[in-house]
Amino acid sequence: MFKFLFGNKAETPQVKRETQRETIERAQSEINEILATLSPKPRITIYPEEGSFTIDLPEQMPDEAKALPAPAASKD
């Protein structure tokens, strides 16, 4: 009815949804890429009964070493 006022709206492009397999493969690839650059390598613990894992990271990450140290807490 009001096409002459609002114009003919073109359909928005459809966004391809990622499947669960694609999500897991992408996340695994990203994690592996990051872990490959770390030295020393973090410890990875896998819990098969829960279907989860943990990554024990070092106290200080390489990129954090470049940051300024945190200010000392004042004792008031």
Secondary structure per residue as TSV (DSSP state, phi and psi in degrees):
chain	resnum	aa	ss	phi	psi
A	1	M	-	360.0	-44.0
A	2	F	-	-107.4	27.2
A	3	K	H	-60.6	-32.1
A	4	F	H	-68.6	-26.1
A	5	L	H	-83.7	-47.3
A	6	F	H	-96.6	-6.6
A	7	G	-	77.2	170.3
A	8	N	-	-88.4	107.7
A	9	K	-	-71.6	125.1
A	10	A	-	-74.8	147.7
A	11	E	-	-66.2	141.7
A	12	T	-	-72.5	145.2
A	13	P	-	-64.9	141.2
A	14	Q	-	-77.4	131.6
A	15	V	-	-91.2	128.3
A	16	K	-	-75.2	123.2
A	17	R	-	-78.9	139.6
A	18	E	-	-80.5	134.1
A	19	T	-	-76.4	166.1
A	20	Q	H	-61.0	-40.1
A	21	R	H	-61.8	-44.9
A	22	E	H	-64.1	-38.8
A	23	T	H	-62.7	-46.8
A	24	I	H	-65.4	-43.8
A	25	E	H	-63.2	-39.9
A	26	R	H	-66.4	-45.5
A	27	A	H	-63.9	-42.3
A	28	Q	H	-62.6	-42.0
A	29	S	H	-62.4	-42.9
A	30	E	H	-65.4	-42.8
A	31	I	H	-64.1	-46.2
A	32	N	H	-60.8	-38.9
A	33	E	H	-63.2	-41.0
A	34	I	H	-71.9	-46.2
A	35	L	H	-63.4	-30.5
A	36	A	H	-65.2	-25.8
A	37	T	H	-87.9	-12.8
A	38	L	-	-81.8	143.1
A	39	S	S	-146.0	120.3
A	40	P	S	-73.3	157.6
A	41	K	-	-70.5	138.3
A	42	P	-	-74.4	157.6
A	43	R	E	-85.3	132.2
A	44	I	E	-113.6	125.6
A	45	T	E	-113.5	128.6
A	46	I	E	-108.2	133.9
A	47	Y	E	-114.9	88.9
A	48	P	T	-62.7	-34.7
A	49	E	T	-67.8	-26.4
A	50	E	T	-97.0	-17.4
A	51	G	T	72.0	35.7
A	52	S	E	-137.6	172.9
A	53	F	E	-149.8	159.8
A	54	T	E	-126.3	151.7
A	55	I	E	-121.3	115.7
A	56	D	E	-86.5	102.7
A	57	L	-	-83.2	154.3
A	58	P	-	-65.5	164.4
A	59	E	S	-57.0	-39.5
A	60	Q	S	-131.5	126.9
A	61	M	-	-81.7	154.7
A	62	P	T	-55.8	-39.7
A	63	D	T	-74.2	-23.0
A	64	E	G	-75.5	-23.3
A	65	A	G	-65.7	-23.8
A	66	K	G	-82.7	-16.0
A	67	A	S	-78.7	158.9
A	68	L	-	-68.4	148.3
A	69	P	-	-68.5	154.0
A	70	A	-	-66.6	145.0
A	71	P	-	-65.9	146.5
A	72	A	-	-67.9	140.9
A	73	A	-	-70.2	132.2
A	74	S	-	-80.7	140.2
A	75	K	-	-101.7	97.4
A	76	D	-	-102.8	360.0
